[in-house]
Amino acid sequence: MRRLALVLGALLLAAPARAADAAGAQVLEHKGRWESGYGAQFYNVVGRLKNTSGHELRYVKLRIEALDEHGNVVARTDTYNESAEALAVPDLNPRELLESGKVKPLPVDAEERFRGSFLKEETPAFTDYRVKVIETPEVTPMKVIETPEAPPRSPSE
């Protein structure tokens, strides 16, 4: 009986972590192909996702993994939904971007595009790829700080 309680307890503790890694958004479709531009070759993955969380999302973070013929990950890149792509720019501070309101939240049931790529010269040979949703933080309401009203002014002021 104690063993059953320990197993159930472990499952309950693990459930939120499992649910949090992909809960909130669903990848609807994606396509990948080799392209070239600006003197470089790259494998470009583009797709669409949907907010399935039931609440606004601050952003959706995805991971695209390149797989070899045995299904092993040989390269990975993280990307965001289209409205939040600036979060992936190395020279920008993600926290400042989010606090500034420059990243538009993803409304309930909204669909949006995403994209990510691998440079050929930096990526080992691969035969397939997969896309995973890895973060879907909920938009938290801003705290409203109430200030006391000023006392009414007398007519002589």
Secondary structure, DSSP 8 states (H G I E B T S, - for coil): -HHHHHHHHHHHHHHHHHHHHHTTEEEEEEEEEEEEETTEEEEEEEEEEEE-SSS-BS--EEEEEEE-TTS-EEEEEEEEBGGGGGGG-TTS-HHHHHHHT-S--B-TT-EEEEEEEEEGGGS---SEEEEEEEE--B----------------TT-
